[in-house]
Amino acid sequence: MVHGVLMRLRAGSADESPGTLTYREITSFYTPLALTSLLFLSAHSIVTFFVARSQMAIESLAVLPVIGALMFIFRSFGLSYQETVIALVGDRFEKFVPIRNFALLLLAAVFCSLGLVVFTDVVAIWYQDICGLSPDLALFALAPTKLLIVLPALEVVMSFQRGLMVAGLTTKPVTLAALIEIIAIVVTLNLAIHSFDMVGAMAAAGALVVGRIFAFSSFCIPIMFCFA
C-alpha cells in the first residue's frame, strides 16, 4: 500500500539532498513523546487507585469503563486531529488559520453532538440497552457523564496544540503538559475523595476535567489564537 508513496519520496530525496539525521536527534525528538504516552496511560491506574478508596467504590468502578467508552467515541475525533495538524499546517505554519478554524468547528461539533446524547434519552438507551447497565447504575452514571461532556472538546484543543508543537519539532512542552495533567489529577482526586468525601465516579470525572484544563493551559495563552 505504501509502495507508490515510497517511490515518490525516494525520487524527491535525490533532488533535495536533505541533511543527515542522527540517532541523537531522533532520540531527543522521540523521548518526550514516549514519556507523554506513558504518563497518559498511567492516568487510568491512578484514577482506579483513588476511586477504589472512595465512597460507592464498587458502583464507581463498574460505571467508569462504560462512561469512558462513550467518551472515547467522541474523543477519537480530537485524537485523530493531531496527525492532521502535523501533516497540513506547513513547514512555516502557513496553513495555521484554516487548521485553527477547522479545529474550532470540530470542537463545536463534538461538544454539541455529545450534548445531544447526554441530555436526551439516547444516553439511557446507550447505557441500559447497549451497554447492559441496570437502571440504577445507568442513573448513577449520568451525573459524571454530564461533568465529562467537555472532555472531547478539550481533546480537540490538546491535539491541536500538540500537533503544532510536533510540527515545530518542539516536543518537550508536550511532556510537560502531560506531567502537569497527571499532577492535577492526583491533587484533585486526593482532595475530592479524602477531604470532601465525594463519590468516586464524580471525583474521577472532576479530576479528569481539571487535569485536562491544566494541561492545555500549560501551553500558555490559547495557542489557536496566537496567529492573525
N, CA and C atoms as a LAMMPS dump frame, in Angstrom:
ITEM: TIMESTEP
0
ITEM: NUMBER OF ATOMS
684
ITEM: BOX BOUNDS ff ff ff
-5.0000000000000000e+02 5.0000000000000000e+02
-5.0000000000000000e+02 5.0000000000000000e+02
-5.0000000000000000e+02 5.0000000000000000e+02
ITEM: ATOMS id mol type element x y z
1 1 1 N 0.823 -1.221 0
2 1 2 C 0 0 0
3 1 3 C 0.853 1.264 0
4 2 1 N 2.035 1.218 0.601
5 2 2 C 2.875 2.418 0.666
6 2 3 C 3.924 2.457 -0.447
7 3 1 N 3.916 1.466 -1.337
8 3 2 C 4.971 1.379 -2.347
9 3 3 C 5.038 2.634 -3.204
10 4 1 N 3.869 3.109 -3.671
11 4 2 C 3.862 4.292 -4.528
12 4 3 C 4.383 5.527 -3.814
13 5 1 N 4.011 5.674 -2.55
14 5 2 C 4.467 6.827 -1.766
15 5 3 C 5.979 6.767 -1.572
16 6 1 N 6.491 5.574 -1.27
17 6 2 C 7.93 5.432 -1.079
18 6 3 C 8.705 5.761 -2.354
19 7 1 N 8.169 5.361 -3.473
20 7 2 C 8.843 5.662 -4.739
21 7 3 C 8.923 7.18 -4.956
22 8 1 N 7.853 7.894 -4.671
23 8 2 C 7.869 9.347 -4.848
24 8 3 C 8.816 10.014 -3.861
25 9 1 N 8.841 9.513 -2.621
26 9 2 C 9.744 10.085 -1.629
27 9 3 C 11.204 9.86 -2.012
28 10 1 N 11.496 8.66 -2.502
29 10 2 C 12.879 8.369 -2.911
30 10 3 C 13.284 9.202 -4.11
31 11 1 N 12.365 9.404 -5.023
32 11 2 C 12.664 10.222 -6.196
33 11 3 C 12.903 11.672 -5.798
34 12 1 N 12.13 12.159 -4.83
35 12 2 C 12.301 13.536 -4.38
36 12 3 C 13.556 13.732 -3.566
37 13 1 N 13.954 12.705 -2.793
38 13 2 C 15.121 12.852 -1.929
39 13 3 C 16.401 12.998 -2.724
40 14 1 N 16.44 12.452 -3.929
41 14 2 C 17.643 12.547 -4.744
42 14 3 C 17.888 13.985 -5.182
43 15 1 N 16.794 14.755 -5.343
44 15 2 C 16.934 16.136 -5.784
45 15 3 C 17.14 17.095 -4.627
46 16 1 N 16.52 16.796 -3.488
47 16 2 C 16.55 17.737 -2.378
48 16 3 C 17.819 17.645 -1.543
49 17 1 N 18.471 16.475 -1.512
50 17 2 C 19.698 16.257 -0.738
51 17 3 C 19.537 16.724 0.71
52 18 1 N 18.657 16.092 1.464
53 18 2 C 18.432 16.514 2.843
54 18 3 C 19.648 16.27 3.715
55 19 1 N 19.69 16.978 4.856
56 19 2 C 20.8 16.808 5.778
57 19 3 C 20.752 15.472 6.485
58 20 1 N 21.846 15.118 7.123
59 20 2 C 21.942 13.847 7.823
60 20 3 C 21.14 13.901 9.12
61 21 1 N 20.383 12.839 9.364
62 21 2 C 19.616 12.717 10.606
63 21 3 C 20.332 11.736 11.512
64 22 1 N 20.667 12.168 12.724
65 22 2 C 21.431 11.324 13.645
66 22 3 C 20.5 10.67 14.654
67 23 1 N 20.997 9.592 15.275
68 23 2 C 20.229 8.925 16.328
69 23 3 C 20 9.854 17.521
70 24 1 N 20.944 10.735 17.764
71 24 2 C 20.785 11.671 18.869
72 24 3 C 19.598 12.596 18.623
73 25 1 N 19.445 13.073 17.395
74 25 2 C 18.312 13.939 17.054
75 25 3 C 16.999 13.175 17.154
76 26 1 N 17.002 11.943 16.68
77 26 2 C 15.79 11.117 16.761
78 26 3 C 15.401 10.893 18.219
79 27 1 N 16.393 10.556 19.043
80 27 2 C 16.134 10.28 20.455
81 27 3 C 15.618 11.521 21.172
82 28 1 N 16.227 12.67 20.883
83 28 2 C 15.812 13.915 21.514
84 28 3 C 14.365 14.264 21.166
85 29 1 N 13.968 13.969 19.94
86 29 2 C 12.601 14.259 19.497
87 29 3 C 11.612 13.222 20.016
88 30 1 N 12.051 11.963 20.056
89 30 2 C 11.145 10.859 20.375
90 30 3 C 10.893 10.696 21.869
91 31 1 N 11.932 10.891 22.688
92 31 2 C 11.819 10.6 24.122
93 31 3 C 10.68 11.353 24.799
94 32 1 N 10.53 12.668 24.595
95 32 2 C 9.383 13.343 25.233
96 32 3 C 8.035 12.781 24.793
97 33 1 N 7.921 12.369 23.541
98 33 2 C 6.658 11.8 23.077
99 33 3 C 6.396 10.448 23.731
100 34 1 N 7.45 9.651 23.898
101 34 2 C 7.293 8.355 24.558
102 34 3 C 6.895 8.534 26.02
103 35 1 N 7.514 9.496 26.685
104 35 2 C 7.166 9.774 28.076
105 35 3 C 5.727 10.283 28.194
106 36 1 N 5.299 11.064 27.2
107 36 2 C 3.925 11.565 27.197
108 36 3 C 2.928 10.421 27.15
109 37 1 N 3.153 9.455 26.27
110 37 2 C 2.268 8.295 26.175
111 37 3 C 2.245 7.521 27.483
112 38 1 N 3.41 7.364 28.098
113 38 2 C 3.493 6.639 29.368
114 38 3 C 2.689 7.355 30.453
115 39 1 N 2.792 8.681 30.496
116 39 2 C 2.066 9.453 31.501
117 39 3 C 0.56 9.36 31.282
118 40 1 N 0.135 9.454 30.024
119 40 2 C -1.292 9.37 29.739
120 40 3 C -1.854 8.006 30.128
121 41 1 N -1.11 6.946 29.835
122 41 2 C -1.579 5.608 30.176
123 41 3 C -1.623 5.4 31.69
124 42 1 N -0.71 6.043 32.406
125 42 2 C -0.681 5.879 33.859
126 42 3 C -1.875 6.548 34.534
127 43 1 N -2.514 7.498 33.85
128 43 2 C -3.651 8.211 34.448
129 43 3 C -4.772 7.248 34.811
130 44 1 N -5.01 6.215 33.986
131 44 2 C -6.082 5.255 34.263
132 44 3 C -5.818 4.494 35.561
133 45 1 N -4.579 4.082 35.77
134 45 2 C -4.239 3.364 37.001
135 45 3 C -4.368 4.264 38.222
136 46 1 N -3.987 5.525 38.071
137 46 2 C -4.084 6.469 39.187
138 46 3 C -5.54 6.687 39.581
139 47 1 N -6.394 6.872 38.577
140 47 2 C -7.822 7.077 38.853
141 47 3 C -8.406 5.851 39.552
142 48 1 N -8.078 4.659 39.061
143 48 2 C -8.587 3.427 39.673
144 48 3 C -8.122 3.295 41.116
145 49 1 N -6.872 3.64 41.382
146 49 2 C -6.315 3.553 42.738
147 49 3 C -7.12 4.408 43.711
148 50 1 N -7.42 5.652 43.33
149 50 2 C -8.141 6.548 44.23
150 50 3 C -9.617 6.178 44.334
151 51 1 N -10.237 5.834 43.205
152 51 2 C -11.664 5.521 43.216
153 51 3 C -11.94 4.301 44.085
154 52 1 N -11.018 3.339 44.1
155 52 2 C -11.199 2.136 44.911
156 52 3 C -11.236 2.444 46.397
157 53 1 N -10.816 3.647 46.787
158 53 2 C -10.796 4.04 48.198
159 53 3 C -11.809 5.149 48.487
160 54 1 N -12.806 5.267 47.625
161 54 2 C -13.783 6.341 47.753
162 54 3 C -15.145 5.802 48.18
163 55 1 N -16.097 6.718 48.324
164 55 2 C -17.475 6.32 48.55
165 55 3 C -18.036 5.614 47.307
166 56 1 N -18.883 4.61 47.519
167 56 2 C -19.516 3.864 46.43
168 56 3 C -18.473 3.418 45.401
169 57 1 N -17.403 2.827 45.929
170 57 2 C -16.278 2.441 45.076
171 57 3 C -16.676 1.389 44.045
172 58 1 N -17.444 0.38 44.457
173 58 2 C -17.808 -0.704 43.541
174 58 3 C -18.662 -0.171 42.401
175 59 1 N -19.656 0.645 42.74
176 59 2 C -20.516 1.221 41.707
177 59 3 C -19.713 2.131 40.767
178 60 1 N -18.801 2.887 41.354
179 60 2 C -17.985 3.794 40.539
180 60 3 C -17.085 3.029 39.58
181 61 1 N -16.427 1.982 40.103
182 61 2 C -15.562 1.177 39.244
183 61 3 C -16.363 0.435 38.182
184 62 1 N -17.64 0.165 38.453
185 62 2 C -18.485 -0.523 37.472
186 62 3 C -18.866 0.391 36.313
187 63 1 N -19.136 1.666 36.601
188 63 2 C -19.642 2.554 35.543
189 63 3 C -18.544 3.323 34.825
190 64 1 N -17.394 3.514 35.443
191 64 2 C -16.356 4.332 34.808
192 64 3 C -15.887 3.785 33.464
193 65 1 N -15.665 2.46 33.303
194 65 2 C -15.287 1.976 31.967
195 65 3 C -16.377 2.202 30.918
196 66 1 N -17.632 2.125 31.333
197 66 2 C -18.738 2.345 30.403
198 66 3 C -18.797 3.817 29.997
199 67 1 N -18.624 4.701 30.975
200 67 2 C -18.576 6.132 30.67
201 67 3 C -17.383 6.436 29.769
202 68 1 N -16.243 5.823 30.087
203 68 2 C -15.045 6.037 29.282
204 68 3 C -15.223 5.606 27.839
205 69 1 N -15.965 4.51 27.629
206 69 2 C -16.201 4.05 26.263
207 69 3 C -17.023 5.054 25.482
208 70 1 N -18.044 5.637 26.119
209 70 2 C -18.848 6.659 25.454
210 70 3 C -18.009 7.895 25.15
211 71 1 N -17.197 8.319 26.117
212 71 2 C -16.352 9.486 25.9
213 71 3 C -15.342 9.243 24.775
214 72 1 N -14.817 8.021 24.701
215 72 2 C -13.777 7.74 23.707
216 72 3 C -14.321 7.837 22.284
217 73 1 N -15.596 7.492 22.103
218 73 2 C -16.192 7.625 20.771
219 73 3 C -16.064 9.06 20.273
220 74 1 N -16.333 10.013 21.163
221 74 2 C -16.286 11.423 20.766
222 74 3 C -14.871 12.002 20.885
223 75 1 N -14.067 11.47 21.799
224 75 2 C -12.676 11.92 21.899
225 75 3 C -11.852 11.504 20.689
226 76 1 N -12.249 10.437 20.027
227 76 2 C -11.48 9.929 18.89
228 76 3 C -11.366 10.966 17.772
229 77 1 N -12.386 11.83 17.629
230 77 2 C -12.306 12.871 16.605
231 77 3 C -11.184 13.845 16.915
232 78 1 N -11.014 14.17 18.188
233 78 2 C -9.934 15.052 18.576
234 78 3 C -8.576 14.383 18.512
235 79 1 N -8.52 13.118 18.912
236 79 2 C -7.247 12.398 18.895
237 79 3 C -6.664 12.336 17.492
238 80 1 N -7.513 12.096 16.502
239 80 2 C -7.038 11.963 15.126
240 80 3 C -6.654 13.303 14.51
241 81 1 N -7.062 14.412 15.155
242 81 2 C -6.764 15.717 14.561
243 81 3 C -5.296 16.102 14.725
244 82 1 N -4.61 15.519 15.689
245 82 2 C -3.19 15.844 15.871
246 82 3 C -2.388 15.525 14.614
247 83 1 N -2.624 14.364 14.028
248 83 2 C -1.903 13.978 12.817
249 83 3 C -2.257 14.896 11.652
250 84 1 N -3.501 15.358 11.621
251 84 2 C -3.92 16.286 10.572
252 84 3 C -3.152 17.598 10.668
253 85 1 N -3.006 18.104 11.877
254 85 2 C -2.262 19.349 12.084
255 85 3 C -0.812 19.179 11.648
256 86 1 N -0.195 18.082 12.063
257 86 2 C 1.212 17.843 11.728
258 86 3 C 1.404 17.777 10.216
259 87 1 N 0.473 17.108 9.536
260 87 2 C 0.63 16.888 8.097
261 87 3 C 0.328 18.129 7.265
262 88 1 N -0.587 18.98 7.712
263 88 2 C -1.109 20.028 6.835
264 88 3 C -0.775 21.453 7.253
265 89 1 N -0.257 21.673 8.463
266 89 2 C -0.05 23.05 8.899
267 89 3 C 1.054 23.746 8.124
268 90 1 N 1.971 22.99 7.519
269 90 2 C 3.047 23.567 6.724
270 90 3 C 4.334 23.742 7.502
271 91 1 N 5.447 23.748 6.777
272 91 2 C 6.754 23.859 7.425
273 91 3 C 6.91 25.179 8.173
274 92 1 N 6.286 26.228 7.676
275 92 2 C 6.368 27.542 8.316
276 92 3 C 5.024 27.964 8.908
277 93 1 N 4.168 26.992 9.172
278 93 2 C 2.837 27.24 9.757
279 93 3 C 1.993 28.167 8.88
280 94 1 N 2.215 28.104 7.564
281 94 2 C 1.479 28.992 6.67
282 94 3 C 0.003 28.618 6.547
283 95 1 N -0.354 27.391 6.936
284 95 2 C -1.765 26.981 6.876
285 95 3 C -2.415 27.011 8.264
286 96 1 N -1.856 27.819 9.151
287 96 2 C -2.344 27.833 10.53
288 96 3 C -3.815 28.237 10.623
289 97 1 N -4.2 29.284 9.911
290 97 2 C -5.558 29.834 10.053
291 97 3 C -6.631 28.817 9.672
292 98 1 N -6.569 28.187 8.483
293 98 2 C -7.607 27.18 8.187
294 98 3 C -7.575 25.98 9.126
295 99 1 N -6.378 25.587 9.578
296 99 2 C -6.272 24.482 10.537
297 99 3 C -6.94 24.862 11.857
298 100 1 N -6.705 26.094 12.313
299 100 2 C -7.324 26.571 13.55
300 100 3 C -8.837 26.648 13.414
301 101 1 N -9.296 27.197 12.284
302 101 2 C -10.741 27.356 12.084
303 101 3 C -11.45 26.002 12.047
304 102 1 N -10.815 25.017 11.407
305 102 2 C -11.417 23.683 11.377
306 102 3 C -11.456 23.084 12.774
307 103 1 N -10.414 23.366 13.582
308 103 2 C -10.396 22.876 14.961
309 103 3 C -11.563 23.456 15.752
310 104 1 N -11.867 24.728 15.53
311 104 2 C -12.998 25.346 16.218
312 104 3 C -14.319 24.711 15.793
313 105 1 N -14.463 24.442 14.496
314 105 2 C -15.675 23.776 14.015
315 105 3 C -15.788 22.368 14.589
316 106 1 N -14.659 21.652 14.622
317 106 2 C -14.659 20.296 15.167
318 106 3 C -14.997 20.307 16.646
319 107 1 N -14.44 21.265 17.372
320 107 2 C -14.73 21.389 18.799
321 107 3 C -16.228 21.595 19.032
322 108 1 N -16.817 22.519 18.295
323 108 2 C -18.246 22.799 18.462
324 108 3 C -19.091 21.586 18.086
325 109 1 N -18.709 20.895 17.008
326 109 2 C -19.477 19.736 16.559
327 109 3 C -19.43 18.607 17.577
328 110 1 N -18.251 18.35 18.135
329 110 2 C -18.103 17.28 19.116
330 110 3 C -18.879 17.605 20.387
331 111 1 N -18.758 18.843 20.844
332 111 2 C -19.436 19.248 22.078
333 111 3 C -20.957 19.172 21.921
334 112 1 N -21.476 19.68 20.812
335 112 2 C -22.928 19.696 20.609
336 112 3 C -23.488 18.297 20.387
337 113 1 N -22.777 17.475 19.619
338 113 2 C -23.275 16.125 19.362
339 113 3 C -23.278 15.28 20.631
340 114 1 N -22.245 15.412 21.464
341 114 2 C -22.236 14.689 22.735
342 114 3 C -23.328 15.221 23.661
343 115 1 N -23.549 16.526 23.616
344 115 2 C -24.619 17.103 24.427
345 115 3 C -25.978 16.554 24.054
346 116 1 N -26.197 16.335 22.752
347 116 2 C -27.47 15.765 22.313
348 116 3 C -27.654 14.346 22.835
349 117 1 N -26.556 13.625 22.996
350 117 2 C -26.631 12.27 23.531
351 117 3 C -26.88 12.299 25.036
352 118 1 N -26.122 13.124 25.736
353 118 2 C -26.143 13.11 27.204
354 118 3 C -27.435 13.698 27.77
355 119 1 N -27.95 14.718 27.134
356 119 2 C -29.12 15.408 27.694
357 119 3 C -30.428 14.987 27.03
358 120 1 N -30.428 13.84 26.4
359 120 2 C -31.658 13.262 25.853
360 120 3 C -31.76 11.807 26.315
361 121 1 N -32.798 11.128 25.854
362 121 2 C -32.992 9.727 26.238
363 121 3 C -31.993 8.783 25.562
364 122 1 N -31.206 9.312 24.641
365 122 2 C -30.227 8.467 23.953
366 122 3 C -29.232 7.876 24.942
367 123 1 N -28.853 8.659 25.96
368 123 2 C -27.866 8.166 26.92
369 123 3 C -28.413 6.967 27.693
370 124 1 N -29.708 6.972 28.003
371 124 2 C -30.306 5.824 28.693
372 124 3 C -30.316 4.6 27.795
373 125 1 N -30.606 4.806 26.522
374 125 2 C -30.571 3.687 25.561
375 125 3 C -29.167 3.12 25.481
376 126 1 N -28.165 4.002 25.454
377 126 2 C -26.771 3.545 25.346
378 126 3 C -26.352 2.76 26.586
379 127 1 N -26.632 3.305 27.761
380 127 2 C -26.174 2.673 28.988
381 127 3 C -26.953 1.398 29.321
382 128 1 N -28.256 1.4 29.119
383 128 2 C -29.064 0.242 29.514
384 128 3 C -29.184 -0.805 28.411
385 129 1 N -29.606 -0.385 27.239
386 129 2 C -29.887 -1.354 26.178
387 129 3 C -28.628 -1.849 25.464
388 130 1 N -27.661 -0.961 25.289
389 130 2 C -26.449 -1.341 24.545
390 130 3 C -25.359 -1.852 25.484
391 131 1 N -25.086 -1.103 26.561
392 131 2 C -24.01 -1.489 27.482
393 131 3 C -24.468 -2.456 28.573
394 132 1 N -25.778 -2.553 28.784
395 132 2 C -26.284 -3.542 29.731
396 132 3 C -26.256 -3.14 31.182
397 133 1 N -26.154 -1.84 31.483
398 133 2 C -26.203 -1.411 32.873
399 133 3 C -27.631 -1.516 33.404
400 134 1 N -27.737 -1.784 34.684
401 134 2 C -29.055 -1.782 35.315
402 134 3 C -29.573 -0.344 35.358
403 135 1 N -30.885 -0.146 35.503
404 135 2 C -31.42 1.226 35.585
405 135 3 C -30.77 2.055 36.693
406 136 1 N -30.478 1.429 37.832
407 136 2 C -29.853 2.167 38.935
408 136 3 C -28.441 2.617 38.576
409 137 1 N -27.665 1.712 37.959
410 137 2 C -26.305 2.075 37.572
411 137 3 C -26.303 3.087 36.433
412 138 1 N -27.261 2.978 35.521
413 138 2 C -27.372 3.951 34.431
414 138 3 C -27.65 5.345 34.981
415 139 1 N -28.524 5.412 35.979
416 139 2 C -28.814 6.693 36.622
417 139 3 C -27.595 7.201 37.39
418 140 1 N -26.884 6.295 38.04
419 140 2 C -25.676 6.651 38.779
420 140 3 C -24.6 7.206 37.843
421 141 1 N -24.538 6.684 36.621
422 141 2 C -23.513 7.105 35.655
423 141 3 C -23.834 8.441 34.999
424 142 1 N -25.062 8.899 35.129
425 142 2 C -25.484 10.084 34.389
426 142 3 C -24.775 11.345 34.856
427 143 1 N -24.651 11.539 36.163
428 143 2 C -24.026 12.768 36.685
429 143 3 C -22.565 12.905 36.259
430 144 1 N -21.714 11.875 36.446
431 144 2 C -20.33 12.02 35.964
432 144 3 C -20.242 12.167 34.452
433 145 1 N -21.188 11.576 33.717
434 145 2 C -21.188 11.738 32.266
435 145 3 C -21.418 13.195 31.888
436 146 1 N -22.347 13.842 32.559
437 146 2 C -22.614 15.257 32.294
438 146 3 C -21.402 16.114 32.632
439 147 1 N -20.679 15.746 33.685
440 147 2 C -19.495 16.501 34.064
441 147 3 C -18.39 16.345 33.027
442 148 1 N -18.32 15.17 32.406
443 148 2 C -17.267 14.886 31.424
444 148 3 C -17.608 15.361 30.022
445 149 1 N -18.725 16.045 29.832
446 149 2 C -19.164 16.421 28.5
447 149 3 C -18.158 17.332 27.793
448 150 1 N -17.338 18.065 28.579
449 150 2 C -16.359 18.973 27.965
450 150 3 C -15.078 18.257 27.551
451 151 1 N -14.892 17.003 27.972
452 151 2 C -13.619 16.322 27.741
453 151 3 C -13.302 16.125 26.261
454 152 1 N -14.239 15.648 25.425
455 152 2 C -13.913 15.513 23.998
456 152 3 C -13.57 16.847 23.333
457 153 1 N -14.235 17.924 23.748
458 153 2 C -13.91 19.237 23.192
459 153 3 C -12.496 19.658 23.592
460 154 1 N -12.135 19.398 24.844
461 154 2 C -10.775 19.698 25.29
462 154 3 C -9.745 18.842 24.569
463 155 1 N -10.155 17.64 24.165
464 155 2 C -9.252 16.762 23.41
465 155 3 C -8.885 17.385 22.069
466 156 1 N -9.847 18.066 21.435
467 156 2 C -9.571 18.752 20.173
468 156 3 C -8.526 19.844 20.384
469 157 1 N -8.697 20.633 21.454
470 157 2 C -7.749 21.704 21.756
471 157 3 C -6.36 21.142 22.012
472 158 1 N -6.282 20.076 22.809
473 158 2 C -4.992 19.478 23.129
474 158 3 C -4.32 18.912 21.891
475 159 1 N -5.071 18.245 21.038
476 159 2 C -4.496 17.674 19.821
477 159 3 C -3.99 18.771 18.893
478 160 1 N -4.741 19.866 18.824
479 160 2 C -4.309 20.995 18.011
480 160 3 C -2.987 21.561 18.537
481 161 1 N -2.908 21.746 19.85
482 161 2 C -1.687 22.277 20.437
483 161 3 C -0.509 21.321 20.269
484 162 1 N -0.746 20.046 20.561
485 162 2 C 0.34 19.062 20.424
486 162 3 C 0.786 18.958 18.977
487 163 1 N -0.159 19.015 18.041
488 163 2 C 0.2 18.952 16.633
489 163 3 C 1.117 20.09 16.228
490 164 1 N 0.837 21.299 16.724
491 164 2 C 1.698 22.44 16.416
492 164 3 C 3.084 22.264 17.022
493 165 1 N 3.139 21.74 18.244
494 165 2 C 4.426 21.519 18.888
495 165 3 C 5.27 20.502 18.107
496 166 1 N 4.629 19.403 17.728
497 166 2 C 5.357 18.356 16.999
498 166 3 C 5.761 18.853 15.619
499 167 1 N 4.861 19.569 14.942
500 167 2 C 5.192 20.102 13.621
501 167 3 C 6.348 21.086 13.694
502 168 1 N 6.457 21.786 14.811
503 168 2 C 7.568 22.707 15.013
504 168 3 C 8.796 22.062 15.614
505 169 1 N 8.788 20.708 15.687
506 169 2 C 9.915 19.927 16.218
507 169 3 C 10.228 20.287 17.672
508 170 1 N 9.192 20.669 18.421
509 170 2 C 9.343 21.005 19.834
510 170 3 C 8.442 20.07 20.635
511 171 1 N 9.02 19.045 21.23
512 171 2 C 8.212 18.027 21.892
513 171 3 C 8.267 18.083 23.416
514 172 1 N 9.216 18.796 23.983
515 172 2 C 9.326 18.845 25.443
516 172 3 C 8.099 19.484 26.106
517 173 1 N 7.497 20.56 25.54
518 173 2 C 6.275 21.097 26.163
519 173 3 C 5.123 20.093 26.194
520 174 1 N 5.129 19.147 25.263
521 174 2 C 4.08 18.126 25.246
522 174 3 C 4.189 17.246 26.485
523 175 1 N 5.408 16.853 26.82
524 175 2 C 5.631 16.045 28.022
525 175 3 C 5.322 16.848 29.277
526 176 1 N 5.705 18.113 29.299
527 176 2 C 5.43 18.966 30.449
528 176 3 C 3.931 19.082 30.683
529 177 1 N 3.171 19.244 29.605
530 177 2 C 1.718 19.335 29.732
531 177 3 C 1.134 18.044 30.298
532 178 1 N 1.646 16.9 29.834
533 178 2 C 1.161 15.612 30.343
534 178 3 C 1.493 15.451 31.819
535 179 1 N 2.681 15.88 32.232
536 179 2 C 3.077 15.795 33.641
537 179 3 C 2.193 16.683 34.509
538 180 1 N 1.925 17.887 34.03
539 180 2 C 1.044 18.795 34.768
540 180 3 C -0.345 18.197 34.896
541 181 1 N -0.827 17.551 33.835
542 181 2 C -2.147 16.93 33.88
543 181 3 C -2.204 15.83 34.933
544 182 1 N -1.183 14.989 34.989
545 182 2 C -1.151 13.907 35.976
546 182 3 C -1.131 14.467 37.393
547 183 1 N -0.319 15.49 37.617
548 183 2 C -0.25 16.105 38.946
549 183 3 C -1.604 16.691 39.336
550 184 1 N -2.254 17.368 38.399
551 184 2 C -3.564 17.96 38.683
552 184 3 C -4.6 16.885 38.997
553 185 1 N -4.539 15.759 38.279
554 185 2 C -5.465 14.654 38.533
555 185 3 C -5.255 14.092 39.931
556 186 1 N -3.999 13.866 40.315
557 186 2 C -3.694 13.305 41.634
558 186 3 C -4.151 14.255 42.736
559 187 1 N -3.837 15.533 42.609
560 187 2 C -4.21 16.508 43.638
561 187 3 C -5.73 16.614 43.752
562 188 1 N -6.411 16.677 42.607
563 188 2 C -7.872 16.803 42.624
564 188 3 C -8.534 15.569 43.219
565 189 1 N -8.063 14.39 42.835
566 189 2 C -8.622 13.162 43.398
567 189 3 C -8.392 13.077 44.896
568 190 1 N -7.21 13.438 45.326
569 190 2 C -6.891 13.379 46.75
570 190 3 C -7.799 14.313 47.552
571 191 1 N -7.981 15.53 47.057
572 191 2 C -8.843 16.486 47.757
573 191 3 C -10.301 16.043 47.728
574 192 1 N -10.762 15.61 46.543
575 192 2 C -12.169 15.253 46.393
576 192 3 C -12.553 14.056 47.245
577 193 1 N -11.667 13.058 47.304
578 193 2 C -12.007 11.81 47.998
579 193 3 C -11.689 11.885 49.488
580 194 1 N -10.524 12.407 49.827
581 194 2 C -10.108 12.377 51.225
582 194 3 C -10.534 13.619 52.009
583 195 1 N -10.667 14.763 51.333
584 195 2 C -11.055 15.982 52.043
585 195 3 C -12.553 16.25 51.964
586 196 1 N -13.14 16.018 50.767
587 196 2 C -14.564 16.321 50.58
588 196 3 C -15.44 15.07 50.555
589 197 1 N -14.815 13.895 50.658
590 197 2 C -15.55 12.629 50.747
591 197 3 C -16.559 12.464 49.602
592 198 1 N -16.124 12.764 48.382
593 198 2 C -17.002 12.669 47.217
594 198 3 C -17.151 11.229 46.751
595 199 1 N -18.231 10.978 46.043
596 199 2 C -18.421 9.676 45.394
597 199 3 C -17.333 9.492 44.349
598 200 1 N -16.805 8.285 44.228
599 200 2 C -15.655 8.031 43.38
600 200 3 C -15.832 8.431 41.926
601 201 1 N -16.98 8.115 41.339
602 201 2 C -17.204 8.415 39.921
603 201 3 C -17.195 9.918 39.67
604 202 1 N -17.81 10.675 40.563
605 202 2 C -17.821 12.13 40.414
606 202 3 C -16.43 12.718 40.631
607 203 1 N -15.709 12.179 41.612
608 203 2 C -14.345 12.647 41.861
609 203 3 C -13.456 12.381 40.65
610 204 1 N -13.6 11.203 40.053
611 204 2 C -12.794 10.858 38.883
612 204 3 C -13.125 11.755 37.703
613 205 1 N -14.416 11.986 37.472
614 205 2 C -14.818 12.845 36.361
615 205 3 C -14.287 14.256 36.541
616 206 1 N -14.432 14.786 37.752
617 206 2 C -13.927 16.131 38.013
618 206 3 C -12.423 16.223 37.859
619 207 1 N -11.706 15.198 38.327
620 207 2 C -10.241 15.202 38.235
621 207 3 C -9.777 15.157 36.787
622 208 1 N -10.437 14.366 35.959
623 208 2 C -10.046 14.275 34.552
624 208 3 C -10.26 15.601 33.826
625 209 1 N -11.347 16.277 34.137
626 209 2 C -11.614 17.573 33.512
627 209 3 C -10.607 18.62 33.991
628 210 1 N -10.368 18.67 35.308
629 210 2 C -9.407 19.626 35.85
630 210 3 C -8.011 19.372 35.288
631 211 1 N -7.619 18.103 35.226
632 211 2 C -6.309 17.771 34.677
633 211 3 C -6.146 18.213 33.245
634 212 1 N -7.177 18.015 32.43
635 212 2 C -7.087 18.402 31.032
636 212 3 C -7.05 19.925 30.868
637 213 1 N -7.786 20.642 31.716
638 213 2 C -7.756 22.107 31.664
639 213 3 C -6.355 22.617 32.003
640 214 1 N -5.748 22.054 33.036
641 214 2 C -4.386 22.453 33.397
642 214 3 C -3.403 22.098 32.289
643 215 1 N -3.625 20.978 31.621
644 215 2 C -2.699 20.543 30.578
645 215 3 C -2.677 21.513 29.408
646 216 1 N -3.857 21.858 28.882
647 216 2 C -3.818 22.754 27.719
648 216 3 C -3.508 24.19 28.133
649 217 1 N -3.767 24.547 29.398
650 217 2 C -3.391 25.882 29.877
651 217 3 C -1.88 26.007 30.02
652 218 1 N -1.197 24.889 30.177
653 218 2 C 0.255 24.931 30.354
654 218 3 C 0.975 25.36 29.094
655 219 1 N 0.264 25.361 27.962
656 219 2 C 0.852 25.869 26.729
657 219 3 C 0.765 27.394 26.659
658 220 1 N 0.486 28.013 27.818
659 220 2 C 0.366 29.461 27.955
660 220 3 C -0.922 29.967 27.296
661 221 1 N -0.865 31.128 26.656
662 221 2 C -2.051 31.731 26.037
663 221 3 C -2.597 30.755 25.012
664 222 1 N -3.935 30.56 24.954
665 222 2 C -4.524 29.613 23.995
666 222 3 C -3.91 29.763 22.611
667 223 1 N -3.213 28.715 22.188
668 223 2 C -2.346 28.802 21.027
669 223 3 C -3.124 28.97 19.725
670 224 1 N -4.381 28.593 19.722
671 224 2 C -5.134 28.691 18.478
672 224 3 C -5.433 30.148 18.083
673 225 1 N -5.204 31.095 19.001
674 225 2 C -5.458 32.483 18.678
675 225 3 C -4.173 33.297 18.621
676 226 1 N -3.051 32.626 18.55
677 226 2 C -1.769 33.324 18.598
678 226 3 C -1.397 33.948 17.254
679 227 1 N -1.974 33.441 16.154
680 227 2 C -1.638 33.915 14.84
681 227 3 C -2.805 34.699 14.25
682 228 1 N -2.53 35.73 13.566
683 228 2 C -3.593 36.509 12.918
684 228 3 C -3.991 35.837 11.621
